[in-house]
Amino acid sequence: MHARDQSTPIVVTAALATVSCVFPGLAAGALAVQASDDFGVAEGTYGWALGIFFLCASVASVPMGLLAQRLGPQRQLTVALVLTASVQVIIAVAARNFAFMLMMLGLAGVLNSAVQTAVNLALSRAELPRLGLAMATKQSAMPASAMLGGLAVPAVALTVGWRWAYAMGAGVALVALALVRRFISGGVVAARTSRSWDVVASPRSAILGMAGVSMLLAFTAGSINAWTVSSGVDAGLSEGVAGLALSLAAGLGICVRLLSGVMLDRSARLPLASAVAVMAFGTAGFVLLTLRMPATHLVGTVLAFAGGWIWPVFTNFSIVNANPEGAGAASGVTQMGVYVGVFLAPVLTGQIIERASYSVMWTVVAAIGTLGAVMLGMLAPQFPR
């Protein structure tokens, strides 16, 4: 098969591998009510289940990116997906106390970093004819995983039990493993040297700057995930309407990500400059969320998801496109910023809500999103097409 013929299965493999590695963490949030009751801990305490996943992912991101350069994407994905499936089976059959659950989710976070960096490296080495759409499809995996976690509540958790959701997640990881063995190249990407960073083409200052921007923008995305529903209820929406608005907005966000990928492949504009324009809509959504009225909250939710959570398509495209040989190492640094931002968001914004209000919290999020967008614009020339 030629590269063009192989592009679809490679992209599907990348997306499914990403879904399978992030699912354990996002499912922990979606299944919090049922799992916390099973373990006998308060839902607030159980919030650490999601937090520990991203905390461990942030610690492991850089070393896992460097390891991907040494092992090659197929080897790292093979090991990580086998372990991801094993962790989810263990959760399903053997997690009988909260401490053990945290340990398993921490390991799942490490494996998430291993998969994410290896997938980026695999996509960069595949010489895909439409890299923008490929990255958009891969980056749609996180909201897709969030939607799967939400669907698992009525379909699985409330019928056969929450543990079966993780058993099903293990099955998805094994399917991804089979595809990896079939479609991802088995060659070692870089020489086996301790200086794996040498294959990164972008200046270190640009990579570190992108990590800082990713942390700020991930903070806004983490806030959307954590508080959109409860904020909607506080603004006067019913729980059902607020939840439905979240699902619809997330679905629309996936569509916008895919359209952004198509635009990246066709436009000569600097990728990060386009990200700034899209982020302006997200910031407008955050501002609308400060107004605390049902109608403005619905519109703000849609804009926040459809504009404020699209930036990963542009940032990951920029990193992979600029560093075809060193995408694993480079994205390991930038993904660390993402994980730190997602980890800090619910902790810090929760304190703002408790001490002030949702309106103040969304104002802070809008300010951080604006700062992140400005920094994206400053970094744009560092990542040409």
N, C-alpha and C positions, 0 to 999 in steps of 0.2 A: 504493500500500500504506500502511496505517496503521502507527503506531509499533509496536503489538503484533505486527502481521504481519511487520514487518521485524526484530524482535528476534532471531530465530534466525539468519538469515544474517549479521547484524552481529556477533553473538557468535562464530559460527563463523569469520568473517573475522578478528576480533581474535585468536582463539586460534591460527589457522594462521599469521598474521603473526608472532606471538610465538614460536611453534615455529621458524619459519624463521630468525629473527634470532639466537636463542640456540643453535641447533644447531651452528654452526661451532665455538663454544667448547667445548661439552660433547662434541662428537665428537672434538675434539683429545685429551681425556682418555681416552675409550673406545678410540681407535685408537692410543694411545701406543706399544704394543708394536711394531706393524707400522710405523708412521711413523718412530719413532726408529731402528729398524733400517735403514730406507731412507735416512735422512739421516746415519747413522753417528754418532749421539750417544747418550749414556747416557739411560736412562729418567728418571733424576733431573733431568738437564739439560732433557729434553723437557718436564718439568713446567711450565717457564716458558711453554709454549704456551698452557695454560689460564690461567696467571697474567697474561700480557700482555693477554689478551682482557678480563678483568675490570678490570685496572688502567686500560686505555684507556677502558673503559666508565665507570668512576668519574670520570675527568677530564672526559669529554664530557657527562655526564648533565645537569648544570645548564644549560649553554648549549644543549643540544639540547631541553630542556624549554621554554626561553624561545623558541627558534626555532619550535617547534611552535605556540606561541601566535601568532606572526607569520605563519606560512605557512598554518596550518590543517592538520588531520590528514591529509586526502587527499593534499595536495601533498607533505608530508614523508614519508608512507608510500610514495608512489610512487617518489620519488627513492631512499629508503633501501632499498627492496626490490629495485629494479633494481641498485643497487650491491652489495647482499648476494649476489644471484645471480651477479653478475660476479666478485666476490671468490672465491666457491666454484668457479666455472669456472676461474679463474686458478690456484687451488690445485691443482685436478685435473690441469691440463695443463702448468703452468709452474713449480710449486714444486720446484726441484731442490736447494736447500740450506736449512739450518735458519734462517738469518738472514732469507731471503726469506719463509719460512713465518711467522716471528714478525711480520714487517711486515704481512702479509696478515691475520693473526689480530688484530693491533692495530687495523687498519682495521675489521674485522668487529665488534670491541668497540664502537667509536664508533657504527657503524650500529645495533648492538643498542640503545644508548641512544636513538637517534633513533626507532626503531620503538616501543620500550616507552613512551616519553613520549607519542608521537602516538596510540598505541592507547588509553592512558588518557584522553586528551583526547577521542578519538572516542566512547568509551563514555559519558563524562560528558555529551556534547552530544546523544546519541541519545535521551535521555529514555526509557530502557528500563523496562518495567513491573517487571522483576525484576533490579535492579542487582546484588544480592548474588550470585545465581546466575551472572550474566554475569561478574562479577569472579572468581568461583571457577573458572569455566571457563577464563578467560584465564590465571589463576595456575596452573592445572593443566598449562599448556604446558611449564613448565620440567622437572618430573619426567617428563613425556611425552617431551620431547626427550632426557633422560638415558636413558630406556628405549629410544628409537629408536637412540641412539648405541651402547648395549649390543647391540642386535639386529643392528646393522650389522657387528659383528665377525664372527660366524659366517656371516651371510647375504651379506656383500659383501667385507669385508677379507680373509677367508680363502679366498675363491673367485676373484673377479675383481680384487682389489686394493683397498687402503684409499682410493685417490684417487676411486674410483667412488662412495664414500659422499658425498663433497662434490659430485660431479656430480648425484647424486640430491637433495641438499640444495638445490642451485640450482633444480632443477625444482619443489620445494616452494615456494620463494620466488616463482617466477613464477606458480604457481597462486594464492598469496596476493595477488600483485599484481593479477591479474585480478579477484579478489573485491573488493579495495579499490576499484578503479575502478568497480565495479558497485554496491557497497552503502554505501561511506563517503561522507558528505557532502563536497562540494568547496568549501564556503564557508569564508572566512577567519574564524577564531574571534574574534579581537580586533583592535582597531585597530592599524595598523602604527606602533607607537610603541616607543621604546627602553625605556619603562616598562611592560614586559609583566607585571612582578610586581604591578602595581596590580590585576589581575583576580583575585588570590589572596585569598580571604575569610578564611582562618584566620590567626591571629596568627603572626608570624614565629617567635616563641619556641616555639610548638606545632609548627610545621613542622620547625624545627631539632631539637627534642626527639624528634620521630618519626624523623628521620634518625639520631640517636644510638642510639635503641632498635633501629632496623632494622639498624644496624651490629653491635650485640651479638647479635641473634637470627640474623643472616646468618652470623656467626662460628660459631654452633652448627650451622646448616644446612650450612655448608661443611665442617665437621668430620665430619658424618655422611656426606657424599658422598665425602670423601677417604679415610676410614679404616675404614668399617664392615666391609668384606670382610677386609682385612688384620687388623683387630682380632679378627674372628671366628676366623680361622685361628690367631691367637695364643692365643685362649681355648680351642682344642681342636676347632673345627669343621673339616671338610674344605673345600677350596677350592670344590668344587661346591655344598656345602650353604650355605656363607657367601654365595656369589653368588646362589643361588636365594632365600635369605632376603632379600637386598637387593632383588631384583626384585619379590618378593611384597609386601614392605613398601612399596616405592615405589608399586605398584599400589593398595594399600590406602590409601596417603596421598592419591592422586588421588580415590578415592571419598569420603574424609573431607572433602577440600576442597569437593567438590560438595555434600555434605550440609551443610557449614558455610554455603555460599552460600544454600541453601534456608532454613536457620535465620535467616540475616541478614534475609531478605525477610519472614519471618513474626514475628520477635521484636521486642519494643519495648525490649529491653535495650541498653545502650550497647555498640556493636560491640567496642571495645577491652576492655571488661569480659569479654565472651565469650572474647576471645583469651587473656586471663589464665587462664581456666578450662581451655581446651584446652591451653595451654602447660604446665600442671601435669602433664598426662600425659606430655608430652615430657620434662620434667625427671625424672620418675620413670624413664623409659626410659634417660636418661643415667646415672642412679644404678645401675640394674641392669647397665649395661655396665661399671661399675667392678669388678664382682664376679669377672669372669674365669672363668666356668663356661659350658659350652656351652648349657645350658638357659636360664640367665638372659640370655645374650647373644642368643639367638633372640627371647625376649620383649622384651628391651630394644631390639632393632633395630626391631621392629614399633611399639612405643610411641614411639620416637624419630622415626620417619617419620610415624606417624599422629597424633602430638600436637605434636612439636617442629618440624615443617616446614609447619604449617597457617597460622601467623600472617600470611603475606603476603595471604591472602584478606581478613582483617580490617583490616589496615593500609591496603591499597590501596583497599578499600571506603570506609574512613573519609576518606581523602584526597580521593577522587573525589566522594563524596557531599557533603562539606563545601565543595568548591571546584568547582562545576559549570562555571564559566567559566575557571578557572585551573588545571585538573587537570594540564595539561602542565608548567607551571612548578613547581607544588607537588610533583608526583611526580618531577620531575627532581632535586630536592633530596633527597627521601627515598630514591630509587633510588641516589643516590650513596653513601648509607650502606650500602645492601645490597651494592653492588659492592666497597666497601672491606672489608667484613666477610668476604665470600666470598674475596677476594684474600688477606687476612691469615691466614685459618683454616688452610690446609694448611701454610703457612710456619711459623707459630708452634707449632701443635700437633705438627708433625713434629719440631721441636726438643725439645719436652717428651717425646715418645716416645723419642727418641734418648738424652736425658740422664736420663730417669727411667723411665717405663713407660706402657703403655696405661691402666692404672688411674688413675694420676695425671692423665693427659691428660683422661680422661672426667670426672674430678672437677672439673677446671678448667672444662670445657665445661658441666657441670651448674651450677656457680656462676655462670657468665656468663649462662646461660639464666634462672636465678632472678632475677638482677639485671635482665635485660631485661624479665621478666614484671612485676616490681615497678614498673619505670618505665612500662610499658604501663598499669598500673592508675592511676598518677598522671596520665597523659595522657588517660585516658578521658573526663573531663568536658569536655575541650577539643574533642572530636569527637562531638557529639550526633547523633542520627539526623536 
